[in-house]
Amino acid sequence: MNHYLETFNRVKAHLLKQNAVAGMEMENGDFTCMYRAPDGKMCAVGCLIRPEQYEQDIEGKPIGGPRVDEALAYSGITIDDDMKMMLRSLQGVHDDISPKLWAEHIRFLEKRYKGLFTEGVY
């Protein structure tokens, strides 16, 4: 199976099963999304990071930053510009869209990234 498709499907399955945002309320009352929340929930990218590769210092750091990319790479995710773009899109669904609308937005992303999913498949 294509690595992009496999990764997309892992994130899709995770988000639709969890059906809740991973994050916590800060002292000032603002809610912040997290790769891994204290209650065990994980965001679109956090679910790809193996437990032994997760360190709390990645919280607040972006996809494409060296620390997050390193954790993903050591977790078996091939990191290139296309993967970063796809993961940022999936992370945007998690961070910016109500969970009740996730399935619809994920279907849109499946269409958007269809070219990546068929790359190298003959």
N, CA, C and O of each residue as an XYZ file, in Angstrom:
488
protein
N       0.847     -1.184      0.000
C       0.000      0.000      0.000
C       0.895      1.252      0.000
O       1.979      1.252      0.584
N       0.440      2.271     -0.638
C       1.113      3.562     -0.700
C       1.263      4.150      0.708
O       0.314      4.141      1.492
N       2.455      4.659      1.025
C       2.733      5.188      2.366
C       1.833      6.371      2.724
O       1.404      6.494      3.871
N       1.549      7.226      1.771
C       0.666      8.366      2.043
C      -0.735      7.882      2.396
O      -1.340      8.351      3.360
N      -1.244      6.939      1.606
C      -2.579      6.407      1.844
C      -2.643      5.683      3.186
O      -3.597      5.850      3.945
N      -1.634      4.887      3.468
C      -1.588      4.158      4.742
C      -1.597      5.137      5.923
O      -2.324      4.935      6.896
N      -0.801      6.181      5.832
C      -0.741      7.182      6.904
C      -2.064      7.925      7.012
O      -2.576      8.122      8.114
N      -2.616      8.335      5.889
C      -3.906      9.036      5.889
C      -4.966      8.164      6.549
O      -5.719      8.641      7.398
N      -5.031      6.898      6.169
C      -6.044      5.995      6.718
C      -5.865      5.787      8.219
O      -6.853      5.674      8.944
N      -4.635      5.734      8.690
C      -4.395      5.605     10.139
C      -4.955      6.809     10.883
O      -5.634      6.665     11.899
N      -4.661      8.003     10.360
C      -5.138      9.221     11.010
C      -6.657      9.298     10.934
O      -7.316      9.625     11.921
N      -7.202      9.004      9.781
C      -8.658      9.023      9.593
C      -9.348      8.102     10.604
O     -10.280      8.515     11.293
N      -8.890      6.868     10.685
C      -9.493      5.902     11.613
C      -9.389      6.393     13.054
O     -10.339      6.286     13.829
N      -8.227      6.930     13.399
C      -8.027      7.426     14.759
C      -8.988      8.565     15.075
O      -9.687      8.525     16.088
N      -9.026      9.582     14.213
C      -9.869     10.740     14.495
C     -11.342     10.374     14.566
O     -12.050     10.828     15.465
N     -11.811      9.561     13.631
C     -13.232      9.217     13.618
C     -13.611      8.328     14.798
O     -14.740      8.399     15.282
N     -12.698      7.505     15.263
C     -12.977      6.684     16.451
C     -12.950      7.535     17.716
O     -13.845      7.428     18.554
N     -11.938      8.371     17.857
C     -11.806      9.212     19.056
C     -12.933     10.239     19.123
O     -13.513     10.463     20.185
N     -13.237     10.860     17.986
C     -14.331     11.814     17.866
C     -14.293     12.917     18.922
O     -15.333     13.361     19.409
N     -13.098     13.346     19.265
C     -12.923     14.415     20.260
C     -11.546     15.038     20.065
O     -10.599     14.384     19.628
N     -11.467     16.302     20.397
C     -10.209     17.037     20.264
C      -9.272     16.667     21.409
O      -9.702     16.511     22.552
N      -7.994     16.529     21.089
C      -6.964     16.291     22.101
C      -6.421     17.647     22.531
O      -5.889     18.397     21.712
N      -6.553     17.952     23.785
C      -6.049     19.230     24.276
C      -6.413     19.426     25.727
O      -6.888     18.515     26.406
N      -6.177     20.641     26.183
C      -6.516     20.951     27.571
C      -6.739     22.449     27.746
O      -6.265     23.265     26.956
N      -7.456     22.776     28.777
C      -7.694     24.174     29.095
C      -6.489     24.716     29.856
O      -6.002     24.105     30.807
N      -6.033     25.861     29.418
C      -4.880     26.505     30.041
C      -5.333     27.336     31.246
O      -6.530     27.538     31.452
N      -4.377     27.813     32.034
C      -4.685     28.606     33.227
C      -5.491     29.855     32.906
O      -6.309     30.296     33.714
N      -5.258     30.434     31.709
C      -5.972     31.651     31.337
C      -7.357     31.376     30.758
O      -8.057     32.307     30.361
N      -7.758     30.100     30.708
C      -9.078     29.728     30.216
C      -9.111     29.353     28.745
O     -10.122     28.834     28.270
N      -8.034     29.600     28.011
C      -7.970     29.219     26.600
C      -7.773     27.711     26.474
O      -7.150     27.083     27.330
N      -8.304     27.147     25.410
C      -8.118     25.734     25.117
C      -6.988     25.610     24.113
O      -6.941     26.352     23.132
N      -6.080     24.682     24.351
C      -4.980     24.458     23.407
C      -4.967     22.997     22.969
O      -5.093     22.083     23.783
N      -4.813     22.806     21.665
C      -4.694     21.450     21.131
C      -3.309     20.909     21.470
O      -2.341     21.656     21.613
N      -3.250     19.590     21.593
C      -1.995     18.934     21.962
C      -1.797     17.691     21.118
O      -2.761     17.089     20.646
N      -0.525     17.304     20.928
C      -0.241     16.036     20.263
C      -0.778     14.891     21.124
O      -1.375     13.942     20.617
N      -0.555     15.001     22.428
C      -1.086     14.025     23.386
C      -1.569     14.773     24.610
O      -0.796     15.447     25.292
N      -2.844     14.645     24.876
C      -3.449     15.334     26.008
C      -3.303     14.500     27.280
O      -3.103     13.287     27.210
N      -3.402     15.149     28.445
C      -3.286     14.406     29.709
C      -4.309     13.283     29.860
O      -4.055     12.310     30.570
N      -5.470     13.408     29.197
C      -6.496     12.365     29.308
C      -6.285     11.214     28.321
O      -7.113     10.308     28.239
N      -5.169     11.249     27.564
C      -4.848     10.165     26.653
C      -5.271     10.387     25.208
O      -4.883      9.622     24.325
N      -6.058     11.416     24.960
C      -6.447     11.697     23.579
C      -5.221     12.160     22.785
O      -4.286     12.747     23.330
N      -5.259     11.876     21.480
C      -4.157     12.254     20.593
C      -4.721     12.961     19.368
O      -5.810     12.637     18.894
N      -3.972     13.920     18.870
C      -4.391     14.649     17.673
C      -4.044     13.842     16.433
O      -3.592     12.701     16.520
N      -4.265     14.459     15.272
C      -4.032     13.790     13.990
C      -2.582     13.358     13.808
O      -2.315     12.327     13.190
N      -1.661     14.122     14.331
C      -0.242     13.782     14.214
C       0.228     12.987     15.430
O       1.051     12.081     15.299
N      -0.281     13.314     16.591
C       0.103     12.604     17.811
C      -0.154     11.111     17.743
O       0.584     10.324     18.337
N      -1.202     10.714     17.020
C      -1.515      9.281     16.926
C      -0.481      8.522     16.107
O      -0.439      7.292     16.154
N       0.347      9.231     15.360
C       1.384      8.583     14.542
C       2.709      8.428     15.279
O       3.580      7.670     14.855
N       2.852      9.148     16.380
C       4.116      9.132     17.124
C       4.093      7.990     18.137
O       3.227      7.937     19.011
N       5.038      7.097     18.010
C       5.123      5.965     18.938
C       5.343      6.475     20.361
O       6.002      7.495     20.559
N       4.800      5.778     21.341
C       4.949      6.221     22.734
C       6.401      6.476     23.140
O       6.685      7.436     23.856
N       7.320      5.620     22.685
C       8.721      5.785     23.077
C       9.378      6.982     22.384
O      10.463      7.409     22.780
N       8.726      7.525     21.350
C       9.268      8.691     20.653
C       8.638     10.003     21.110
O       9.134     11.084     20.792
N       7.544      9.901     21.858
C       6.860     11.109     22.319
C       7.583     11.702     23.533
O       7.912     11.000     24.489
N       7.814     12.982     23.464
C       8.316     13.733     24.618
C       7.497     15.017     24.698
O       7.166     15.620     23.677
N       7.182     15.413     25.891
C       6.305     16.565     26.084
C       6.859     17.849     25.455
O       6.096     18.776     25.185
N       8.156     17.915     25.223
C       8.733     19.138     24.653
C       8.307     19.390     23.208
O       8.596     20.459     22.669
N       7.627     18.432     22.563
C       7.139     18.702     21.205
C       5.829     19.487     21.210
O       5.435     20.053     20.191
N       5.157     19.517     22.364
C       3.897     20.263     22.435
C       4.144     21.722     22.059
O       5.087     22.352     22.537
N       3.289     22.235     21.207
C       3.414     23.614     20.759
C       4.350     23.809     19.586
O       4.447     24.905     19.036
N       5.039     22.745     19.203
C       5.963     22.841     18.072
C       5.248     22.365     16.808
O       4.404     21.472     16.877
N       5.574     22.952     15.657
C       4.830     22.650     14.426
C       5.334     21.418     13.680
O       6.478     20.991     13.835
N       4.445     20.869     12.870
C       4.852     19.877     11.881
C       5.810     20.597     10.953
O       5.534     21.716     10.521
N       6.913     19.981     10.648
C       7.938     20.626      9.837
C       9.081     21.136     10.694
O      10.171     21.412     10.192
N       8.826     21.261     11.991
C       9.893     21.617     12.910
C      10.748     20.389     13.178
O      10.249     19.265     13.112
N      12.018     20.582     13.478
C      12.920     19.430     13.602
C      12.507     18.429     14.674
O      12.660     17.226     14.468
N      11.998     18.879     15.788
C      11.675     17.951     16.878
C      10.479     17.062     16.532
O      10.503     15.858     16.788
N       9.440     17.653     15.952
C       8.257     16.871     15.577
C       8.595     15.934     14.415
O       8.222     14.761     14.434
N       9.295     16.445     13.413
C       9.661     15.602     12.274
C      10.534     14.426     12.709
O      10.396     13.320     12.186
N      11.419     14.663     13.652
C      12.273     13.587     14.169
C      11.429     12.518     14.855
O      11.642     11.326     14.636
N      10.476     12.933     15.681
C       9.607     11.973     16.371
C       8.797     11.157     15.361
O       8.614      9.952     15.534
N       8.317     11.818     14.311
C       7.571     11.101     13.276
C       8.475     10.127     12.520
O       8.106      8.974     12.298
N       9.650     10.594     12.131
C      10.571      9.740     11.379
C      10.965      8.506     12.193
O      10.989      7.398     11.658
N      11.271      8.683     13.464
C      11.629      7.548     14.319
C      10.428      6.650     14.614
O      10.577      5.540     15.124
N       9.240      7.147     14.286
C       8.024      6.352     14.440
C       7.639      5.659     13.139
O       6.586      5.027     13.052
N       8.498      5.781     12.126
C       8.272      5.076     10.878
C       7.522      5.856      9.809
O       7.110      5.279      8.802
N       7.338      7.149     10.007
C       6.637      7.976      9.032
C       7.678      8.654      8.135
O       8.557      9.366      8.620
N       7.568      8.428      6.842
C       8.460      9.070      5.886
C       8.096     10.540      5.805
O       6.968     10.891      5.460
N       9.046     11.393      6.122
C       8.784     12.826      6.147
C       9.368     13.474      4.898
O      10.584     13.520      4.708
N       8.477     13.968      4.057
C       8.873     14.771      2.908
C       7.864     15.912      2.804
O       6.935     15.992      3.607
N       8.038     16.785      1.832
C       7.158     17.954      1.742
C       5.692     17.569      1.544
O       4.806     18.204      2.115
N       5.429     16.536      0.743
C       4.042     16.107      0.524
C       3.420     15.556      1.803
O       2.258     15.831      2.105
N       4.199     14.776      2.554
C       3.675     14.226      3.812
C       3.392     15.353      4.797
O       2.360     15.342      5.468
N       4.291     16.319      4.892
C       4.074     17.448      5.800
C       2.812     18.204      5.424
O       2.027     18.573      6.299
N       2.605     18.440      4.137
C       1.415     19.153      3.681
C       0.147     18.365      4.044
O      -0.826     18.941      4.530
N       0.165     17.070      3.811
C      -0.998     16.247      4.125
C      -1.262     16.228      5.631
O      -2.407     16.363      6.064
N      -0.204     16.061      6.427
C      -0.379     16.028      7.877
C      -0.853     17.369      8.416
O      -1.660     17.407      9.345
N      -0.369     18.468      7.852
C      -0.860     19.786      8.279
C      -2.349     19.928      7.989
O      -3.085     20.507      8.787
N      -2.792     19.405      6.852
C      -4.219     19.458      6.513
C      -5.050     18.640      7.493
O      -6.095     19.096      7.957
N      -4.590     17.444      7.806
C      -5.307     16.601      8.773
C      -5.291     17.234     10.159
O      -6.282     17.176     10.888
N      -4.167     17.838     10.515
C      -4.066     18.513     11.810
C      -5.048     19.692     11.852
O      -5.642     19.974     12.893
N      -5.211     20.369     10.723
C      -6.168     21.473     10.653
C      -7.592     21.012     10.913
O      -8.369     21.721     11.554
N      -7.940     19.827     10.419
C      -9.268     19.273     10.717
C      -9.408     19.101     12.227
O     -10.402     19.524     12.816
N      -8.415     18.482     12.845
C      -8.460     18.261     14.292
C      -8.541     19.567     15.069
O      -9.351     19.704     15.986
N      -7.695     20.526     14.697
C      -7.563     21.756     15.493
C      -8.677     22.760     15.251
O      -9.054     23.493     16.166
N      -9.214     22.807     14.031
C     -10.069     23.926     13.645
C     -11.518     23.575     13.319
O     -12.337     24.472     13.124
N     -11.843     22.297     13.256
C     -13.177     21.868     12.835
C     -13.846     21.097     13.977
O     -13.195     20.325     14.681
N     -15.133     21.312     14.146
C     -15.889     20.563     15.154
C     -15.851     19.072     14.828
O     -16.007     18.699     13.665
N     -15.647     18.212     15.823
C     -15.602     16.769     15.562
C     -16.817     16.235     14.803
O     -16.696     15.256     14.067
N     -17.966     16.849     14.968
C     -19.155     16.351     14.259
C     -19.039     16.565     12.742
O     -19.789     15.961     11.975
N     -18.106     17.418     12.309
C     -17.894     17.678     10.882
C     -16.618     17.033     10.337
O     -16.293     17.196      9.160
N     -15.898     16.305     11.185
C     -14.634     15.711     10.762
C     -14.788     14.781      9.566
O     -13.998     14.862      8.626
N     -15.780     13.902      9.577
C     -15.926     12.925      8.480
C     -16.065     13.642      7.142
O     -15.448     13.239      6.156
N     -16.861     14.688      7.101
C     -17.061     15.448      5.863
C     -15.755     16.088      5.383
O     -15.430     16.026      4.198
N     -15.024     16.691      6.288
C     -13.770     17.352      5.920
C     -12.696     16.335      5.532
O     -11.890     16.597      4.640
N     -12.682     15.200      6.184
C     -11.722     14.153      5.834
C     -12.022     13.609      4.440
O     -11.098     13.330      3.677
N     -13.296     13.454      4.098
C     -13.654     13.019      2.736
C     -13.139     14.020      1.699
O     -12.639     13.626      0.645
N     -13.262     15.307      2.000
C     -12.741     16.342      1.102
C     -11.229     16.174      0.927
O     -10.720     16.251     -0.192
N     -10.506     15.945      2.040
C      -9.055     15.774      1.961
C      -8.673     14.517      1.189
O      -7.652     14.501      0.501
N      -9.484     13.462      1.297
C      -9.207     12.242      0.517
C      -9.199     12.559     -0.974
O      -8.352     12.066     -1.719
N     -10.145     13.380     -1.398
C     -10.209     13.779     -2.809
C      -9.018     14.677     -3.155
O      -8.412     14.531     -4.217
N      -8.696     15.588     -2.269
C      -7.592     16.528     -2.505
C      -6.256     15.805     -2.684
O      -5.445     16.190     -3.525
N      -6.033     14.761     -1.894
C      -4.747     14.065     -1.913
C      -4.765     12.765     -2.708
O      -3.839     11.960     -2.600
N      -5.798     12.557     -3.495
C      -5.917     11.330     -4.275
C      -4.673     11.056     -5.133
O      -4.263      9.904     -5.275
N      -4.075     12.104     -5.702
C      -2.871     11.939     -6.515
C      -1.727     11.329     -5.743
O      -0.979     10.509     -6.275
N      -1.584     11.726     -4.486
C      -0.526     11.138     -3.645
C      -0.801      9.669     -3.374
O       0.120      8.854     -3.311
N      -2.070      9.341     -3.217
C      -2.437      7.975     -2.864
C      -2.197      6.987     -3.999
O      -2.001      5.795     -3.760
N      -2.212      7.477     -5.219
C      -2.023      6.584     -6.355
C      -0.595      6.654     -6.908
O      -0.242      5.921     -7.831
N       0.209      7.535     -6.340
C       1.595      7.697     -6.796
C       2.360      6.376     -6.595
O       2.398      5.833     -5.491
N       2.950      5.885     -7.651
C       3.747      4.663     -7.553
C       2.917      3.384     -7.559
O       3.467      2.292     -7.416
N       1.593      3.505     -7.725
C       0.718      2.331     -7.765
C       0.330      2.088     -9.215
O      -0.252      2.958     -9.863
N       0.651      0.912     -9.720
C       0.350      0.616    -11.133
C      -0.445     -0.668    -11.255
O      -0.789     -1.078    -12.363
